Amino acid sequence: LELKKLRAKLREAELKLADIEAEMQAEARLLAVTRAQATLLSGKSKRAEGLVANNALAADAAEMAFSASMTANLSLLARQSSIARKKAQQEIYEVTIDQTKAEVTQLLTDIKATKLRAEIEGQITFIADYRSGFARKGEVVAKITDLNSFEIEAEIPVKYLSFLENTKTVL
């Protein structure tokens, strides 16, 4: 059960990592568009500033161009910040995946090393019900009866005793 939980946790982390990588690719494409837009609007703002200096354009139009350029720059910074956060999340998911893989490996080793040992061979006559939790060392988890070392008492009529004297096995 613990192994199933760890494998599910690992799968979840792998899915989150794949999702964040897809988001980063989309963000990179959006960053390129935003960068181009910021460059375009910056050039437009500089041209408008030059036109205002020559009295060829109203100051309000130059201010609008400058405002659009600043908005594009803010959008560019927001994209860069988003990409940086996604890179950090990506690294966190990669660490989570590595840790979970290590836990799965350790749990598989623990499961492989788990063995029940009995002092005698025989037939199991009792098994403890461990649906959850674990048994501690020394706890009775099963009772085993050695088929070669137990006694049975039986009431046998005297007339049949002569048949049993020369035999070791009775059916």
N, C-alpha and C positions, 0 to 999 in steps of 0.2 A: 504494500500500500504506500509506504514511504517512497519507494522507487517510482511508482506511478505518479505521485505528487511531484517529485523532482523532475521527472520527464515532462510533465505538463508545464511546470514552471520554466523549464528550458525552452520548450516550444513557444511559450508565450513571449519570452525574451527574444527569441529568434524572429518572431513575427513583428514585434515592436521595432527591432533593429532594421528589418526589411522595410517597414513603414517609414521610419525616420530617414533611411537612405533615399527612398522615393521622394519624400518631402524635400530633402536637401537638393535633389536633382531639379525639382520644380522651382525651388527657391533660387538656384543658380541661374536658371533660365530667366526668371523674373528679375534677378539682379542685373543681368546683362541688359535687359530692356530698360530697367530703371536707370542704369548708368548711362545708356545712350540718350535717354530722355533728359537726364540732368545735364549732360554735355551740350545737347541741343539748346536747352533753355538757358544755360549759362552763356552760350555764344549769342543767343538772341538778346539776353539782358545787356551784354557788353555793347552790342550794336545799337540797342535802344539808348544806352547811356551816351554813346558817341553822337547819335542823332539829336539828343536833347542838348548836348553841348553846342551843336551847330544850329540850334533852334529849328530843326527839321521835324521834331516830334514833340508832342506835349509831355510834360513831366509825369502826368498821371499814367500814360501808356508805358513809360519807362519803369515806373514803380510797379505796375502790374506785371511787367516782364520780369523784374527783379523778384517780386513775390512768388511768381510761378517757378523761377529758378530755385529759390529757397525751399519751396514745397517739394520740388523734385529731389533736392539734396537731403531733406528730412526723410523722404521716402527711401532714398538710397541708404541712409544710415540705419533706418528701421530694418531693411532687408539684410544688411550686413550683421546687425545685432541678432536677427532671427536665425541666420545661418550659424553664427557663433554658438547660440543656445542649442541648436540642433546637433552641432558637432559635439558639444559636451554631453548631450543625451545619448548620442551614438557611442561615445566612449564608455558611458555608464552602462549601457546595454551590453557592450562587449565584455566589460568586467563581470557583469552579472552572469553572462553566458559562461565565461571561464570558470567562475566560482561554482555555478550549478553543475558544470561538467565534472569538476573536481569532486563535488559532493556525490554525484552519481557513481563515479569511479570508486570512491571510498565505500559507498553503500554496497556496490556490487562485490567489493572485496570482503566486506563484513558478512554479506549473505553467503558468499562462497565458504567463508571460514566457519560458519555456524554449523555445528554438528551436535547431535544428541548422543550421549555416551551412556551405556548401561553396563553395570557390573556383570550381568549374566545374560545368556541367550535364553529365549523361550517365547512363550505366547503372551501378548499384551492383554492384560485383564482390566486395565483402567487407563484412560487418557484424560488429563486435565483439559478443561474447556477454556482455551485462551483465544477468545474472539478479538480481544484488544489487549494491548499491553504486552509485557514481556515477563518471562520467568527469571528469577534470580538464581544464581549458582547455588546448588544444594536443594532447591525446591523440588518437590515431587511433581513431575510432569506426566509420568506413566508408571504403572505397576506391571512387572513382568513376572510370570510364573515359569520357573524352570521345569520343563516337562520331565526331567530325569530325577528331580529331587522333591517330590511331594508325596504325601500319603493320602490314601482314601480309606475311609472306614465304611464297611458294608455289612449288612446282616445277611448271611448266607446260610440257608438250611444245612444241617449236618449231613444230610444224604448227598449233597453236592461237593463236599470238601474233598473227597477222594479224587474228583476230577481236577481239582485245583492244585494238588500237592506237587505235581511234576511239571507245571507250566509257569512261565514268568509273565506271560501276557494273557490278559483276560479280555475278551470282547463282549 
